[in-house]
Amino acid sequence: MAFESLADKLSAAFKKLKSKGKLNETDIKEAMREVKLALLEADVNYKVVKDFVKNVSERAVGQEVLESLTPAQQVIKIVNEELTALMGGQNARLVFPSKPPCIVLMCGLQGSGKTTHSAKLAKYFKGQGRRPLLVACDVYRPAAIEQLKIVGEKAGATVFEMGQGDPVKIASEGVKYAKDHGHDLVIIDTAGRLHIDEKLMEELKNIEKTVVPNEILLVVDAMTGQDAVNVADTFNKALPITGVILTKLDSDTRGGAAISVLQVTGKPIKFSGIGEKIDDLEPFHPERMASRILGMGDVLTLIEKAQDAVDEKEAAELAKKMKENSFDMNDLLDQLRQIRKMGSLRQIVSMLPGVGNKIDEMNLDDNQFTRIEAMITSMTKAERAKPSIINPSRKRRIAAGSGTEVQDVNRLLKQFEQMKQMMKKLGGGKKGKRRMRLPPMM
């Protein structure tokens, strides 16, 4: 995940502060030097780092910090507040006009993920009750229109295209189509280039003048580091961009672009791409990102992911089964699939407070879920409903059918029985709850 290296270095700097108890100006100066180096190594813009460290230092040497009972925590609180402010303070939402449709013009360099994120954006807003239309204006890149159709189908969004014609006319006709067919959101996928050139900018300017978009979103690749900020700055000088979508924030990137882009361009990050799946797009919350960077987790985003993944009716039925102790393998399979909807284990665990730099020490293997799912789906209906009937010959058949070993099947059955016992205690009053222990995963 992005920011892991930065989070580790900041954690080490603050650990030194915590060990000192009372702080003086020299302690803070040394800590800020380490913070400065950590930010520069994360590819944060030099001027942004300089101003950030200056602001934190001025606040940190104040009387209320140095005389505080927990000065190190006060410094971390200041860093958290300044990081949040640096990235925009709060989530910058898309502005929908009172009269639909809302027109969103997508732009960026080739390879930044513009076409894919156009579809991701459509999927995100469709989930919020909108009726998005994707307009194919990338008429130069081979198979770009076909790619938009494929990802558009995954998003459940209509795609408007007129082949390899004039992009300005296609954009205009796409907006007319949206108005005629009741689409309240138009997302225009434009052509990218391997580098910024005058022809691309002129075409984008002509589309912008013709359709007058409500939002112009620039898609930039977080893995390009400071170059991403330079690209954003160049586009911003040519077009009135309203926000940025930062892609590949799930990768092993230094993350400097996320911290720098607002200060350099004056334009906020509105969304971040966190994976390859069509659902892997989330609103960019500066305060939550600051918490992640400082190892404080991101419980709010985790809760939102859980709410999106869990069906309320199914949850009620599961609660009833747990109470009656009638939980079976089918229910376990449903729960595993709902957890997987929330993202990878690494993504989920990284949002828990206090994990921080410990995440690499954990044995987080998504293949564990795959193996369990394979074993359960290799069982018959009767075996899923009543695992106690699974004898040695059945275990050998399940192992062969799932590509696992018999000991893996034995471990799953043992863990399932432990879960059943745990649920039985859960329904047995307070005494049982106190004795309850969660069995380890495979």
C-alpha positions as CSV (number, residue, x, y, z in Angstrom):
1,M,0.0,0.0,0.0
2,A,1.0,3.6,-0.6
3,F,2.7,5.5,2.3
4,E,4.0,2.4,4.1
5,S,7.6,3.5,3.9
6,L,6.6,7.1,4.9
7,A,4.5,5.8,7.8
8,D,7.4,3.6,9.1
9,K,9.8,6.6,9.1
10,L,7.3,8.9,10.8
11,S,6.5,6.2,13.4
12,A,10.2,5.9,14.2
13,A,10.6,9.6,14.6
14,F,7.6,9.9,16.9
15,K,8.7,6.8,18.9
16,K,11.9,8.8,19.8
17,L,9.8,11.7,21.0
18,K,7.5,9.4,23.1
19,S,10.5,7.9,24.9
20,K,11.7,11.3,26.1
21,G,8.7,12.3,28.2
22,K,9.2,16.1,28.5
23,L,10.4,17.8,25.3
24,N,12.5,20.8,24.6
25,E,13.0,22.7,21.3
26,T,16.1,20.6,20.4
27,D,14.1,17.4,20.6
28,I,11.4,18.9,18.3
29,K,14.0,20.2,15.9
30,E,15.6,16.8,15.6
31,A,12.2,15.1,15.1
32,M,11.2,17.7,12.4
33,R,14.5,17.0,10.6
34,E,13.5,13.3,10.4
35,V,10.0,14.2,9.3
36,K,11.5,16.4,6.6
37,L,13.8,13.7,5.3
38,A,10.9,11.2,5.4
39,L,8.6,13.4,3.3
40,L,11.4,14.2,0.8
41,E,12.1,10.5,0.4
42,A,8.3,10.0,-0.2
43,D,8.7,12.3,-3.2
44,V,6.8,15.2,-1.7
45,N,7.4,18.5,-3.4
46,Y,10.4,20.3,-1.7
47,K,8.6,23.6,-1.2
48,V,5.6,21.8,0.2
49,V,7.9,20.0,2.7
50,K,9.6,23.2,3.7
51,D,6.4,25.0,4.4
52,F,4.9,22.0,6.2
53,V,7.9,21.5,8.5
54,K,7.9,25.3,9.3
55,N,4.2,25.3,10.2
56,V,4.5,22.2,12.4
57,S,7.7,23.5,14.1
58,E,6.2,26.8,14.9
59,R,3.2,25.2,16.6
60,A,5.2,22.4,18.2
61,V,7.5,24.7,20.2
62,G,4.5,26.5,21.7
63,Q,4.0,26.7,25.4
64,E,1.0,24.4,25.4
65,V,3.0,21.6,23.8
66,L,6.3,21.8,25.8
67,E,4.4,22.1,29.1
68,S,1.9,19.4,28.3
69,L,1.8,16.1,30.2
70,T,1.9,14.2,26.9
71,P,4.0,16.5,24.6
72,A,4.8,13.8,22.1
73,Q,1.1,13.1,21.5
74,Q,0.5,16.9,21.1
75,V,3.2,17.0,18.4
76,I,1.6,14.0,16.6
77,K,-1.8,15.8,16.8
78,I,-0.3,18.9,15.2
79,V,1.3,16.8,12.4
80,N,-2.0,15.1,11.8
81,E,-3.8,18.4,11.6
82,E,-1.2,19.9,9.3
83,L,-1.1,16.9,7.0
84,T,-4.9,17.0,6.7
85,A,-4.8,20.7,5.8
86,L,-2.1,20.0,3.3
87,M,-4.3,17.6,1.4
88,G,-7.4,19.7,1.5
89,G,-8.9,19.5,4.9
90,Q,-12.1,17.6,3.9
91,N,-13.4,15.5,1.1
92,A,-14.0,17.5,-2.1
93,R,-17.2,16.2,-3.7
94,L,-18.4,16.4,-7.3
95,V,-20.7,19.3,-7.8
96,F,-24.0,18.3,-9.5
97,P,-26.0,21.1,-11.1
98,S,-29.6,21.7,-10.2
99,K,-30.5,20.9,-13.9
100,P,-29.1,17.6,-15.1
101,P,-27.0,16.2,-16.6
102,C,-23.7,16.7,-14.7
103,I,-21.0,16.7,-17.3
104,V,-17.6,15.3,-16.3
105,L,-14.6,15.7,-18.7
106,M,-11.9,13.2,-18.0
107,C,-8.3,14.0,-19.1
108,G,-4.8,12.7,-18.5
109,L,-1.7,11.1,-20.0
110,Q,-1.9,7.8,-21.8
111,G,-1.4,4.9,-19.3
112,S,-2.7,6.8,-16.3
113,G,-5.9,4.7,-16.1
114,K,-8.3,7.3,-17.5
115,T,-10.6,4.9,-19.4
116,T,-10.8,2.4,-16.5
117,H,-11.4,5.1,-14.0
118,S,-14.1,6.7,-16.2
119,A,-16.0,3.4,-15.7
120,K,-15.1,3.2,-12.0
121,L,-16.6,6.6,-11.6
122,A,-19.7,5.5,-13.4
123,K,-20.0,2.4,-11.2
124,Y,-19.5,4.5,-8.0
125,F,-22.3,7.0,-8.9
126,K,-24.6,4.3,-10.2
127,G,-24.4,2.8,-6.7
128,Q,-25.6,6.2,-5.5
129,G,-28.7,6.1,-7.6
130,R,-27.3,8.1,-10.6
131,R,-27.8,7.1,-14.3
132,P,-24.3,7.5,-15.9
133,L,-23.5,7.7,-19.6
134,L,-19.9,7.0,-20.8
135,V,-18.9,8.9,-23.9
136,A,-16.1,7.5,-26.0
137,C,-14.0,10.4,-27.3
138,D,-10.6,8.6,-27.4
139,V,-10.6,7.9,-31.2
140,Y,-6.8,7.6,-31.6
141,R,-5.7,4.8,-29.4
142,P,-6.3,1.3,-30.9
143,A,-9.2,-0.5,-29.2
144,A,-9.9,2.4,-26.8
145,I,-13.6,2.4,-27.7
146,E,-13.8,-1.3,-27.2
147,Q,-12.0,-1.1,-23.9
148,L,-14.6,1.5,-22.7
149,K,-17.4,-0.8,-23.8
150,I,-15.9,-3.7,-21.8
151,V,-15.4,-1.7,-18.6
152,G,-18.6,0.1,-19.1
153,E,-20.5,-3.2,-19.2
154,K,-18.8,-4.2,-15.9
155,A,-19.9,-0.9,-14.4
156,G,-23.5,-1.4,-15.7
157,A,-23.3,1.9,-17.6
158,T,-24.4,2.8,-21.1
159,V,-21.6,3.7,-23.6
160,F,-22.2,6.3,-26.3
161,E,-19.8,6.1,-29.3
162,M,-19.7,7.2,-32.9
163,G,-16.6,5.4,-34.0
164,Q,-13.4,7.2,-34.9
165,G,-14.9,10.6,-35.8
166,D,-14.4,14.1,-34.5
167,P,-14.1,14.0,-30.7
168,V,-15.7,17.4,-30.3
169,K,-18.8,16.4,-32.2
170,I,-18.9,13.0,-30.4
171,A,-18.8,14.8,-27.0
172,S,-21.6,17.2,-28.1
173,E,-23.8,14.4,-29.4
174,G,-23.2,12.3,-26.3
175,V,-24.5,15.2,-24.1
176,K,-27.6,15.4,-26.3
177,Y,-28.1,11.7,-26.1
178,A,-27.9,11.9,-22.3
179,K,-30.6,14.6,-22.2
180,D,-32.9,12.7,-24.5
181,H,-32.5,9.4,-22.6
182,G,-32.6,10.6,-19.0
183,H,-29.0,10.2,-18.0
184,D,-28.1,12.6,-15.2
185,L,-24.3,12.0,-15.4
186,V,-22.2,12.2,-18.5
187,I,-18.5,11.0,-18.2
188,I,-16.5,11.9,-21.3
189,D,-13.4,9.7,-21.8
190,T,-10.9,11.7,-23.9
191,A,-7.7,10.7,-25.6
192,G,-4.4,10.6,-23.7
193,R,-0.9,11.0,-25.0
194,L,2.5,9.7,-24.1
195,H,3.4,13.3,-23.3
196,I,1.7,16.6,-23.1
197,D,1.4,18.2,-26.5
198,E,-0.4,21.1,-28.1
199,K,-2.7,19.0,-30.3
200,L,-4.1,17.2,-27.2
201,M,-4.6,20.4,-25.3
202,E,-6.3,22.2,-28.2
203,E,-8.7,19.2,-28.6
204,L,-9.5,19.2,-24.9
205,K,-10.0,23.0,-25.0
206,N,-12.4,22.7,-27.9
207,I,-14.4,19.9,-26.1
208,E,-14.5,22.0,-23.0
209,K,-15.8,25.1,-24.9
210,T,-18.5,23.0,-26.7
211,V,-20.0,20.9,-23.8
212,V,-19.1,23.3,-20.9
213,P,-18.4,20.5,-18.3
214,N,-19.4,20.9,-14.7
215,E,-16.2,19.0,-13.7
216,I,-12.9,18.5,-15.4
217,L,-11.1,15.6,-13.6
218,L,-7.4,14.9,-14.3
219,V,-6.4,11.3,-13.9
220,V,-2.8,10.9,-12.7
221,D,-0.7,7.9,-11.8
222,A,0.5,8.0,-8.2
223,M,3.5,5.7,-9.1
224,T,5.0,8.5,-11.1
225,G,5.6,10.4,-7.9
226,Q,6.6,14.1,-8.4
227,D,6.0,13.8,-12.2
228,A,2.3,13.3,-11.4
229,V,2.3,16.7,-9.7
230,N,4.2,18.3,-12.6
231,V,1.6,16.8,-15.1
232,A,-1.2,18.1,-12.9
233,D,0.4,21.6,-12.8
234,T,0.8,21.6,-16.6
235,F,-2.8,20.5,-17.3
236,N,-4.1,23.0,-14.7
237,K,-2.4,25.9,-16.6
238,A,-4.1,24.8,-19.9
239,L,-7.5,23.8,-18.6
240,P,-9.7,24.8,-15.7
241,I,-9.5,21.4,-14.0
242,T,-11.7,21.1,-10.9
243,G,-10.1,18.0,-9.3
244,V,-7.8,15.0,-9.5
245,I,-8.3,11.3,-9.5
246,L,-5.1,9.7,-8.2
247,T,-4.7,6.1,-9.4
248,K,-2.6,3.1,-8.0
249,L,-2.7,4.2,-4.4
250,D,-2.8,0.5,-3.6
251,S,0.6,0.0,-5.1
252,D,4.1,0.2,-3.4
253,T,4.3,3.9,-4.2
254,R,5.9,6.6,-2.2
255,G,2.7,8.6,-2.1
256,G,4.3,12.1,-2.4
257,A,1.8,13.1,-5.2
258,A,-1.2,12.8,-2.8
259,I,0.5,15.2,-0.3
260,S,1.8,17.7,-2.9
261,V,-0.9,18.0,-5.6
262,L,-3.3,20.4,-3.9
263,Q,-0.5,22.8,-2.7
264,V,1.1,22.9,-6.2
265,T,-2.0,23.1,-8.3
266,G,-4.7,24.4,-5.9
267,K,-6.9,21.6,-7.1
268,P,-8.1,18.9,-4.7
269,I,-7.9,15.1,-5.1
270,K,-11.5,14.0,-5.3
271,F,-11.1,10.2,-5.8
272,S,-8.4,7.6,-5.4
273,G,-8.0,4.3,-7.3
274,I,-7.1,1.6,-4.9
275,G,-7.0,-1.6,-7.0
276,E,-7.8,-3.1,-10.4
277,K,-11.4,-4.1,-9.8
278,I,-14.3,-1.9,-11.0
279,D,-15.3,-1.2,-7.4
280,D,-11.8,-0.1,-6.4
281,L,-12.5,3.6,-6.3
282,E,-13.1,5.6,-3.2
283,P,-13.6,9.3,-2.3
284,F,-10.4,10.9,-1.1
285,H,-10.7,12.0,2.5
286,P,-7.7,14.0,3.6
287,E,-8.3,13.5,7.3
288,R,-8.5,9.7,6.9
289,M,-5.4,9.6,4.6
290,A,-3.5,11.6,7.3
291,S,-4.6,9.1,9.9
292,R,-3.4,6.2,7.7
293,I,0.0,7.9,7.1
294,L,0.4,8.3,10.9
295,G,-0.5,4.7,11.6
296,M,-3.8,5.6,13.2
297,G,-5.9,3.5,10.8
298,D,-9.1,4.5,8.9
299,V,-12.0,3.0,10.7
300,L,-14.6,5.2,9.0
301,T,-13.7,3.9,5.5
302,L,-13.6,0.3,6.9
303,I,-17.1,0.8,8.2
304,E,-18.3,2.2,4.9
305,K,-16.8,-0.8,3.0
306,A,-18.5,-3.2,5.4
307,Q,-21.9,-1.4,5.0
308,D,-21.5,-1.7,1.2
309,A,-20.6,-5.4,1.3
310,V,-23.1,-6.6,3.9
311,D,-26.7,-7.2,2.9
312,E,-29.0,-6.2,5.8
313,K,-31.5,-9.0,5.3
314,E,-28.7,-11.6,5.1
315,A,-27.1,-10.1,8.3
316,A,-30.4,-10.5,10.1
317,E,-30.8,-14.1,9.0
318,L,-27.2,-14.8,10.1
319,A,-27.8,-13.3,13.5
320,K,-30.8,-15.5,13.9
321,K,-28.8,-18.6,12.9
322,M,-26.0,-17.7,15.3
323,K,-28.6,-17.4,18.1
324,E,-30.1,-20.7,17.2
325,N,-26.6,-22.3,16.7
326,S,-27.7,-23.4,13.2
327,F,-24.8,-21.8,11.4
328,D,-23.5,-24.1,8.6
329,M,-20.8,-24.1,5.9
330,N,-23.1,-22.3,3.4
331,D,-23.2,-19.4,5.9
332,L,-19.4,-19.4,6.3
333,L,-19.0,-19.3,2.5
334,D,-21.4,-16.3,2.3
335,Q,-19.4,-14.5,5.0
336,L,-16.1,-15.1,3.3
337,R,-17.5,-13.7,0.0
338,Q,-18.8,-10.6,1.8
339,I,-15.4,-10.0,3.4
340,R,-13.7,-10.3,-0.1
341,K,-16.0,-7.6,-1.4
342,M,-14.4,-5.2,1.0
343,G,-11.0,-5.6,-0.7
344,S,-7.8,-7.6,0.0
345,L,-6.8,-8.6,3.6
346,R,-3.9,-6.1,3.4
347,Q,-6.3,-3.3,2.5
348,I,-8.7,-4.2,5.3
349,V,-6.1,-4.7,8.0
350,S,-4.2,-1.5,7.0
351,M,-7.3,0.5,8.1
352,L,-7.2,-0.8,11.6
353,P,-5.7,1.6,14.2
354,G,-2.3,0.6,15.6
355,V,-1.4,-1.7,12.8
356,G,0.9,0.7,11.0
357,N,4.4,-0.7,10.3
358,K,3.4,-4.1,11.8
359,I,1.4,-5.1,8.7
360,D,4.5,-6.7,7.0
361,E,5.0,-9.0,10.0
362,M,1.5,-10.4,9.6
363,N,0.8,-13.5,7.4
364,L,-1.8,-11.8,5.2
365,D,-2.5,-14.2,2.4
366,D,-5.7,-13.8,0.4
367,N,-5.1,-17.3,-0.9
368,Q,-6.3,-18.5,2.5
369,F,-9.8,-17.4,1.6
370,T,-9.5,-19.0,-1.9
371,R,-8.5,-22.4,-0.4
372,I,-11.4,-22.3,2.1
373,E,-13.9,-21.4,-0.6
374,A,-12.5,-24.2,-2.8
375,M,-12.9,-26.7,0.0
376,I,-16.5,-25.6,0.8
377,T,-17.6,-25.6,-2.8
378,S,-16.1,-29.1,-3.2
379,M,-18.6,-30.4,-0.5
380,T,-22.0,-31.7,-1.3
381,K,-25.2,-29.9,-0.2
382,A,-25.6,-32.4,2.7
383,E,-21.9,-32.0,3.8
384,R,-22.3,-28.2,3.8
385,A,-25.5,-28.4,5.9
386,K,-24.1,-31.0,8.3
387,P,-20.2,-31.1,8.3
388,S,-20.3,-33.8,11.0
389,I,-21.0,-36.4,8.3
390,I,-17.7,-35.8,6.6
391,N,-15.7,-39.0,7.2
392,P,-12.1,-39.8,6.0
393,S,-13.2,-40.9,2.5
394,R,-15.2,-37.7,2.1
395,K,-12.3,-35.6,3.3
396,R,-10.0,-37.2,0.6
397,R,-12.6,-36.4,-2.1
398,I,-13.0,-32.8,-0.9
399,A,-9.2,-32.3,-0.8
400,A,-8.8,-33.8,-4.3
401,G,-11.6,-31.6,-5.6
402,S,-10.3,-28.4,-4.1
403,G,-6.6,-28.9,-4.8
404,T,-5.7,-29.0,-1.1
405,E,-4.5,-31.6,1.4
406,V,-6.6,-33.7,3.8
407,Q,-4.9,-31.9,6.7
408,D,-6.3,-28.6,5.2
409,V,-9.8,-30.0,5.3
410,N,-9.3,-31.3,8.9
411,R,-8.1,-27.8,9.9
412,L,-11.2,-26.1,8.3
413,L,-13.5,-28.6,10.0
414,K,-11.8,-28.0,13.4
415,Q,-12.0,-24.2,13.0
416,F,-15.6,-24.4,11.9
417,E,-16.4,-26.5,15.1
418,Q,-14.6,-23.9,17.2
419,M,-16.8,-21.2,15.6
420,K,-19.9,-23.2,16.4
421,Q,-18.8,-23.5,20.0
422,M,-18.0,-19.8,20.1
423,M,-21.5,-18.9,18.8
424,K,-23.1,-21.3,21.3
425,K,-21.3,-19.4,24.1
426,L,-22.4,-16.1,22.5
427,G,-26.0,-17.1,23.0
428,G,-25.4,-18.4,26.5
429,G,-25.3,-15.2,28.5
430,K,-22.5,-13.0,29.9
431,K,-20.6,-15.8,31.4
432,G,-20.2,-17.4,28.1
433,K,-19.2,-14.2,26.4
434,R,-16.3,-13.7,28.8
435,R,-14.9,-17.1,28.0
436,M,-15.3,-16.6,24.2
437,R,-12.1,-16.7,22.1
438,L,-11.8,-16.3,18.3
439,P,-10.2,-19.3,16.6
440,P,-7.2,-18.6,14.4
441,M,-7.6,-18.4,10.7
442,M,-5.9,-20.9,8.4
